[in-house]
Amino acid sequence: MEPIYNSDQDLRPEESSAEAISKEKQEVQFKRGLLWMGAGAITLVLSFVINFICFQCGVDFHLPMYVLTSLGALELLKGMMSIF
C-alpha cells in the first residue's frame, strides 16, 4: 500500500504561484521600462529637431538643448533601471 501523503509535492503549488507573481511583476516592469525608454528617445529626437531649427534661424538654442537633452537622458536611464 502506498502512502497518501507525498513529500515531493509539499511546497510546489505555492512556489509556482510565487514564481508566477514574480514573473508577472517582471513583465510589468519591463513594459514600463520600454515605455520610459521610448519617451526618452522621442524627447531626444525632439530636442535635436528643435535645436536644429533654432540654430538655422539664429535663435538662442542653449536652454532647449540642455533641458530637453537632460530630460531625454534621464528618461532613458529610468527605463533602463526599470528593465534591469
C-alpha positions, -999 to +999 in steps of 0.1 A: +000+000+000+013+035-010+013+064+015-014+090+009+010+120+017+036+126-009+065+147+005+078+156-030+048+177-037+048+195-004+056+231-015+054+231-053+020+248-057+030+277-035+063+281-052+048+281-087+023+307-076+050+329-062+071+324-093+041+333-115+035+365-095+072+374-097+072+368-135+041+389-139+057+417-119+089+415-140+068+417-172+050+448-160+083+464-151+098+455-185+068+471-203+071+502-181+108+504-188+102+502-225+077+530-223+101+552-204+129+544-229+106+552-258+096+585-242+133+593-237+142+585-273+113+607-286+124+635-263+160+633-276+148+633-312+125+663-305+155+681-288+176+675-319+149+689-342+142+719-321+180+727-317+185+723-355+156+747-363+167+772-337+203+771-350+192+776-386+170+806-375+197+822-354+177+819-322+194+811-289+192+773-286+211+766-254+182+764-230+162+738-251+194+719-259+203+714-222+168+709-208+154+685-234+186+665-238+189+661-200+153+652-197+156+626-225+187+611-210+170+608-176+140+591-191+163+566-208+181+559-176+148+555-157+137+530-184+169+510-181+166+509-143+131+496-146+142+468-170+174+458-153 
